[in-house]
Amino acid sequence: MITITGAEGSSEYQAAILVKNALEASWPGVAATPREVDDIRIAVSTKLSGYQVQDIDVVLAGRLSKPRMFKPLRVIRGSSGNKLNTRPIMVESFVVAIEVKDHDDRGVRIMDDQVEVRYSRGGPLQWKSATDQNVKQMHALKTYLSDMHVDVFARRCMVFPSLGSISAPSAVAGAFNGHQLMSAIAASSPLLERRGQGLLSAGDKETIEKALAAPIFKKAIPTRLDRERMDRLAAKNPAIDGIIDTLGDGTVFLRGFAGTGKTVLLLQAAWKLFRMEGKRTLVLTYNHALAADMRRLMSLASIPSSVQAGGIRVGTVMSFLYTWFSKLGLLGDGPLDFSRYPELCAEALELIKAGAVTRDDIEAIIYDDPDFFDFDQVFVDEGQDWPSGETALLKALYDPTRLCVADGVDQLVRGARANWRAGLPRDKRSTLPLGKCLRLKRNLSLFVSEVARETGSAWEAEPNPAAGGGRIIILNTPYAQAAGLHERLVGDLRSDGNDCVDMLVCVPPDGVVGDGSRRSSLVGREMTSWGQEFWDGVDPTARSDFPRGPDQVRIVQYASCRGLEGWTVVLDGFDRFLEEMFEAKISSGLDASEEEGFVDLEKAAQGEAWRWGLIALTRPIDTLVIQLDDPGGRFGTQVLEAARKFPDFVEILDD
């Protein structure tokens, strides 16, 4: 059986059809055999979340119950170094990263064993190694599977549909057949040998079965809420034009409280720049769970991120800057020491300021690795939380007039407020205030406003009159014991046209347990007994990919929830989490500015706890479930006082 998953109509999808047809013609019947006999899967426009190469045009993987053969049409060597061209090659299994290039004869050249293609994004024409890109894709694919404890021997191949022929060993031209395709794949690395005959194998049967079960081969099905989010990307919004008009002349700041649509506006502007001008934007966040969520949206909307196509690349700031540190020669050969991160930011900035690293040096690094460094714009999410070393370094690496910064009001969780405006002339910066609450339905907005008023927290946003409704459920027993409520919430989700992936569950640190290198949530373990699928975003390995199935409830820690949203949001152990934030502030004490202002420590701790609390409370669109461990405690009392003022849309469950 041969199956293709991915968005239809693209050049990559057409190439996948060529691959399928070539294999079917060379191996008659392979497309019609049951999956347990022959299982060949082709994933189109695959996105790998969090890896240096995030886009792979086509991933081909297969497991054959009995070896199939192909006639070698390239020089193919075995692990012994011998040529294996005199006998047919046996094929048992394969995992292949395929790069598709639509360049014509004028845009392709062969330099030794390298295939180079011509590209330009608003600048002079340049030649880029398609071979190097394909090698990086292969390693990214292998690493992706390895992170899921699936170790395969991956291979690579390049497809040039617009060429009549190509001489490069690991490439095929447009009218290729199965023998040519498999020869190009086999030529990328030496083969195994079995009694003098070549054998193409990516691993044992059990390993290949695990590879074929990887999420990249599952079709991502958008829910109604996903479709609304994709529609929002293309929606007309005068604010987007304000951003685009300023970029190139100054830095743009989007300023607003949680729920006012800063992240969406960033993505809308990046989307329009791609659609109208083919530009490429880097969106940076420090939140891994948010990065995975944005990449899921990019995948569903089939938005590319490559140098040639343009589009949107989503990255985490620390990973991005560590790659710069490596290029600047600041990292040794040993394991990364993340405790040195602030020091490395300062060292890199000092090199640039002192002239040891010039603008020409920076441009040379960008030129040598455009996939990772070459962007028309850099958009920063939750910019108010960036340490000064990060902000200054990013402005030194990229022209500040290419920056757009989302600035959340009073949403600090990493330290003092960042000063992005330092060194920027007033006429080179533009602030766009966002005052309307766009995420929360009206009732939720009223509740959050009341909580903010009662607790003295800063959250002011005008309710959206076009989004009426919304409900709140206060649960005074553990959510892990509320299987009936969960079933009701899932039923309500689906009756509203949504699905389980539109539910977000936030858990406190003590709701997470470790098992070796893996981590899991206690509520997720309980969901397993309910038969509920879930994406456990508390685990770093899980966060290396995004949830691809609509039946997966998303679970994250509170510290990772900022920027995320859900139609239904469950705040498990909400008061317990606030208590932890309160105690953490008590332990750390007052900072210098608080001491100078004679701030009361307990009041400061309350403010710190509710700063986090307001971030969590502003994640839902329609339904908010707040689970309290101690309804009579410090924070449980405050939640219930606000809740009892809205009996029309607040439901309190004691058992």
N, C-alpha and C positions, 0 to 999 in steps of 0.2 A: 504494500500500500504506500502511496505517495500522497502527502497532504501539504498544502501551502497555507500559511497563516500570514495575515498582514493586510494593509490597506491596498485595495485594488486600484488599477489605473495608473500607477506610477511606473517610471522606467525600471525601478528595481523589481516591481511585481512582474513586468513583462520579461525581465531577465530570469526570474524564478520559473516562469512558464517554460522558457527555453531550456532551462536545466531539467525540468520535469520531463519534457518531451524527448530530450536527448537520452536520458536514462531509460525511459520507457521503450524507445526505439532500439537501443542497444541491448537491453535486457527484457525481451518480450514477456509480458504478463506480470512484471514486477509491480505495476501500479494497481493491479487487480487482486493480488494475493492478500489474504487476511493479515491484519497488523501483527499477529503473533508469529507469522512466518517471515514477512519482510516489512520492516518499518522504516520508511524514509520520510523525514520531515524537513520542510523548507520554511524558514521564518524570514519574512521580508521587512526591511527597514527596522532592524532590531536595535533597541536602545538598551545599553548597559549602564545602569545607574551608578554613578560614583567612580567610574574608571577613566583613565586618561583618554582612551578612545571610547566615546559614548555611542557612536553610530556605526553599525555594520550593515551594509546594504543587504546582504543575503547570508544567512547561516544555513548550511546544509549538513545534516547528520543522518546517519542510517545504520541499521543493523540487519544483516542478511542471515537467514537460518542456514543456508548453504552457500558457499562461496560462488559469486558471479565472476565472470572474466571480462577483461578488456585487452585490446591489442595496444601495446605501448607505441605511441607515435612521437615520443620525445626521448631524449637520453635519460634513462632512469637508472639510478644506482641503488644497490643494496647496502646494508649496513657494513658489509665486508669491503665495499668500494668497487665491487664488480658491476659491470653493466648488465642490466636485466632485460635487454630488448629482444632477445631471440625467442622467448616463450611468452604466452599470455600471462598477464598479472592476475592473481586471485584477489578478490575483494571480500572481506568479512564485515568491516565496519569503517566508518569515517566520520570525522567532525571537521568542518571546513568553514573558514571565513572567506566570503566572496566579495570582492570589491567590483562595482559596476561603474564603468566610465563610458559616457556617451560622446566623447571627443571624436572628431573625424581625423583623417590622415594628417591634416595640418596641425592638429593639437596634440599629437603623440610622437615621441621619439624614443629610440632605444639607445641607451648609453651603457655599453658592456652588457651586464645582466640586468640592468635597471631599466624599468619603463618609466618615463617621465611624461607628465601631461602639463599643458599650458593652462594657466588660470589667471584671473584678474578680478579684484574686488574694489573697483574705484581707483586703482593705482596702475602702475606700469605692469605689462604682461610679465609673468614669471613662470619658470618651469619648476614643477614640484614632483618629487618621486612618488609615483603611485605604488611602486614596490614597497618602499619604506612604510607607507600608510597601510598597505595590506599586511605587512609583517606586524605592525602595531595592533591591528585589528585581531590578528591571530593570537597574539599574546594576551590581549584583553579578554578574548573569548575563553582562552585556557584558564586565565586567572579567575574569571567570573565563575566558571564551573568548579575550579579548585576551592574557591571560597565556600562552595556548597558541598565540599568534601567529595568531589567527583574529579578524579585525575585522569585526563584523557591525553592522547597524542593528537594535537590539533594540527591542521594543515591549512593551506591558503590557495587562492586562485583569483585571477582577475578576468573579468568579462568585458569585452569591448564590442558592443552590439553594432556600432556604426562602421567598423573596420571589415574589410574583405579578408585580411590575413594579418597575422602578427607572429613574429619570430621568437618572442620572449618565451622562456621555458615554462613559466607558470601562468600563462595567459592564453585565452582563446578569443578568436574573432567571432563576428555575429552568427554565421551559419555553422556553428560547431555541432559535432555529434558526441555521443556518449564516450567514445574511445578518446577523442581529443580532450574532452572535459576531464576524464579520469586520468589521462596522461599528464595534463597540466597540474592536477592536484597531487599526483604521485611524484612529480618532478620537484616539488617544493622541499622535500626532505628525503633522505635515504629510506628505503623500504626494509621491512623484515624479509628474511629469506627462509624458505622451507624447501629443502632438498633441491637447491639451485633455482627455485622459482620464486619470483617476487610475491610478497603478501602485503596487502594494504589493510591495516588494522589500527583502530584508534584505542583499543583496550579490550578487556575481557567482556563477556556478554553482560554480566551484572553491572559493570561500570557504564557501558553504553546505554543500558536500559535507564539508569539514573540520569544520564545526559539527555536522553530523549524525553524524560519527564520534567526537564528544567522549565521554569516559568516562561522563558523566551519562546517556547513552542506552543504556548497557550494563547488563544485568541483573546485579546483584551476587548471586552464588550462594554461600551460606555453605558452608564445608567442615565436616567433622565437628568439628574443633577450634573453629570459629566457633560451632557449635551448642552445644558444651559451655560456651563462654564466655558465650553468651546464657543458658543454663540457670543458670550461676553467678550472673548478675545477679538472678534471681528466687529463688535458693536461700535457705532459711531459715538464719539464722546469728545466734546470740545476741549476737554482737558488734555487729551492725547495730542492734539495739534499744538497746544501750548508747550508741551514737553518737547516735541519734535522741532518746533520753531526755535527753541532756546538752545538745544543741543548743537554744538559746534561753535557757539558764541559764549556759552556760560554753563555753569553747573546748575542742574535743576534739583530742587528739594520738594518732596511731597510730604506735607506735614498734616498729621491727623491722629486721633485716638484709635485704639483697636476697633476693628470692624468697619472702618471708613473706606476700605477698598484700596489701600496703598499697593499691596502686592499685585492685585488684579490690574491696577493701572500701569504698573511697571510692565507686566506681561502684555497688556494691550498695546502699549507704545512699541515694545520690541517686535510684536507681531506685525504691526502696521509698517514699521521700518523694513521688515523682511519682505512683506507682500508688495509694497510699493517700490522699494529701492533695492531689494536683494541684500540688505545689510545683515551683518552678523553681530549679535549682542551676547555678552556674557552677563548672566544674572548670578550674583554672589550672595550667599547667606551662610551663617554659621550653624544653622539648624539642619542636621542631616535628615530628619523626618520630613521637614518642609521641602528640602531639595528633592527627596524621593517623590513627594506629592506633585511638585511642579513637573518633574520628569515624566510622571504618569500622564499628566495633562498634555505635555508635548508629544508623547507617544500616541495618545488617542487622537490628537489633532494632526498627526503626521507632519510635525514641524521638524525640519532637519536642524543640524547644528554644525555641519561641516564647513570648511573654508570655501570650497567651491560653490556650494548651494546657498550659503548664508544660513540664517535662521537664529535659533536661540540655544545657547549652551548654558546649563545650570550647574553651578559648582559650589563647593563649600570653601570659604575664604582661607582656612588654614591649609587645606590640601593644595589650593591654588598657589599660595605664597610659598609653601614648602618646595614646590616645583621650581619657583623662581630662586629660592635659596640654593637649590642644587645647581641651577644654571650659573649662578653668581659665584659658585665655588665655596659656599659657606658650610657645606655639610661634609662630614668625614665619611669614612667607610663603614663605621659601625651602625648599630640600630639607631633610629631616630629618637632623639630626646625631646619630647614635646614640652618639657619644662623650660627649655631654652627658647621657646617661641618668641616671647617679648624681646629677649636679647638679640635674636637673629633678625627680627624686624629692625631693631635699632642699628645693627651692624650693616645691613643692606642699605638702609637710608644714609648712613654715614659714608659708605663707599660712593654713593651717588653724589652726595653733597660735596665731598672732597675731590671729586673729579676722577677718582680711581675707576669708576664705571661711568662712561660717557653716554650721551644720548645715542651715539652711533653704536656703542656696545649693546645697548638695550634693543635697538632696532635690529641688530644682527641676530640676537637671540630669538626675537619674534620671527624674523625671516627664516631661520633654520628650523623652527618648530611652530609653523603657523597654526596647526590644528589646536594647539594648547594655548597659544599666546596672542594670535592675531584676531582682534575684534574692532569693529567700528565704534561700538559703545560698550561701556561697562555700567551695569545697573546694580545698585546695592540695596538689598532688603534689610530692614531693621538697622539702618545706619546709625541710629542714635546710640547703639550699644557697642560700637567698634572702639577698641583702645586706640589711643593717639598714634601709636607706632604703626598700626595697620592703615589708618587713614592717610598719614603722611607718606607712607611707602607706596600705596596705590596711586596717589596723586603724582608721585615722582615717576612711576612706571608708565602711567597713562595720562594723557592730556586731561586736566580737570574739566575742560569744556566738553568732554565726551562722557561725563559722569551724570547719572541721575540717582539720587539718594532718597529712599523712603525713610522718613524721620518720624518715628512713633513718639507721641507725647506721653511722657511718664511711663514708659515701658522698659525701663532699664533693668537688666538682669545680669549684666557682665561687669558692672562697675560704673564709673563716672560717665556722664554724657560726652559723646564724641564731639569734637569741634572740627567738622568738615570745612567750615567757612574760614578757618585760619589760613592766611596768605592769599585768599581770593578777594580781588577788588569787588566792591559792592555792585558795579555794573556787570560783573561776570558771574552773578548768582541770581537765581530766580526761585522764589518760594511759592508753591501752589498749595493753599490751605484746603483741607478736605473736612467738611463739617457735618456731613450727613452720614448716618449709620446705614450702610448698604447691606451688611450681612444679616444682622438680627431682624427678625420680624418685630412688629411694633410692641407686642406684649413683653418680649424678651428685653427689648431696649428699655422699656419702662422699669422692669425689675432690676436690671443692671444699674440704671440711673439711681434707683432707690438705695441699692446696696452701697453705691459710691457715696451717696449723700450721708447715709448713716455711719459709714466708716471713715468719712473725711478723705476719701480717695479721689484722685483726679481722673474723672472720665466724663467727658461732655461731648455728646453727639446728638444731633437732631434726629428723632425717629423718622424712618422712611414711611411716608403716608401710603405709598404704593404697595407696601409689604405688610398687610394687616395680619392679625392672628399671632400664633405662637403659644406654647404652653410650657409649664415648668412642673416637674415632679420632684418632691423632696422625699428621699428614701432614707428611713432611719434604721434600716437593717442592711447587712453587707450585700453588695450587688451579686457576689458569688453565690448567694443563697436565694437569689431572686430570678430563678429560671422562668417563672410564669410572667414576670414583668418583661424580661428580655424577649420572650416569645411575643408578647403584646406589642412591644416596640418594633420588632422586626415586621410583624403583620401590618402595623401602621405605616412603616416605611414603604412597604410594597404597595399598599393601597393608595399611597400618594404618588406612585409611579417611580419610586426610588428602589435602591437595593442595599444589601448589607454593607457594601463598601462605603456607602454614604453615612455610616455610623462611625463615630470616633469615640473611643474610650480612653480616658486619661487616668493614669495610676500613679500613686506616690512612690518614692524610692523603695520603701519597705514592702511594696507590692511586687517587687522584682527579686528573683532568686537566680543564682549562678550555678552552672553545671559545667565545670571545666572552662572552655573558651566560649561557651554559649550562655545566653541569658534568656530567661522567659518570665512572663508575667503570671502571677497567681490566678488572676481572673481569666487569663487565656487557658490555663490548665483546666479550670472549671468549665470553660466553654467547650472544651474537647468532649467532656462527658455529656454536654447538651447536644452534641452533634453539630456545633457551630464552627464553621471555618473562620480563620482569622489570620491577619498579618500582624505578627508580633514585633512591632517597631521598637521594642525595648532592647532587642538583640542587634548588635552591630552588623552581623552577617545578614539578617533580614533586611536591614536598612540599605544594604548594597543593591537591593532591587526594590521596585515598587510593587504594590499589590496589583496583580494582573487579573484576578477573578472577581466578578461582581458579588460573589457570595462571601467574601472575606471582610469581616469587621476589622477596622484598624485600631490597634492598641499602641499607645505611646505613653511615655512618662510626661508629667506636667511640664518639665523643663524643655520638652521638645514640641509642645503643642502650639507655640506662637506661630502665627501665619497660616495654620491649618484651619479647616472648617469642616463641619458635618451637618447634614440635615438634622440628625439626632446626635447629641453629645452627652456622654455619661461621664460625670466627674466622680470617680470612685475614691472613697476616703478623702473627700475634699477638705474637711476640717482637720483631718490628720496631716494632710500635706501643709496646710496653712500653719499648723502648730510647729511643724518641722522648720518652716521658714522663719517663724517667730523665734524659736530657740536658737537657730543659726545666727540670727542678728544679735540676740542677747549674748551669745558666746563671743562673737567678733567684736562687739562693743561699738561705740560711736566713732565715726571718722572725724578727721580734723575739722571740717566745716561744721559738722553737727555739734562738736564740742564748743567751738567758738560761738555758736548760736544758742548754747545752753539748752539743747534739745533733750527732752526726757527719753531715756533709753527704751523704756517700755513702749512709749508712743512711737518711737522710730521703728521698733520691732513690729508693732501692729501695722504701720504703714508699709514696711517691707513685705510682710505677709500678704497684705491686700493688693499690693502692686502685682504680685504673682497671681493672686486670686482673680483680679479683674481680667487678666490675660486669658485665663481659663474660662471665665464666665462669658466671654465674648466669642467663643468658637462656634456656637450653634446657629443654625438658620431658623429652625422650626421648633425643635423640642430639646429641652435641657433637663437632664436628670442629675440631681445633686445628692450624692450619698453621704450621709453624716454618720460618723462613728459615735459621737457624743453630742446629741441634740441639746443638752444642757450645758455644754462647755463654752469656752470663750468665743469660738467662731461659730459653732452650731447655733448659739443663741442669736447672733447677729443675722445669720442667714434666715432663721425662722421669723424673726421680727419683720424683716423685709417681705418675706413670703406671705405672711398673714395679712398684709395690706392689699393683696391682690387675689381674693378668694375666687374670682371669676375664672382665672386661668392657672392657678397654682393648686396642685393636688399634693397632699401630704400623706405618705404611706408609712404607718408605724410597724407593719408586719407584712 
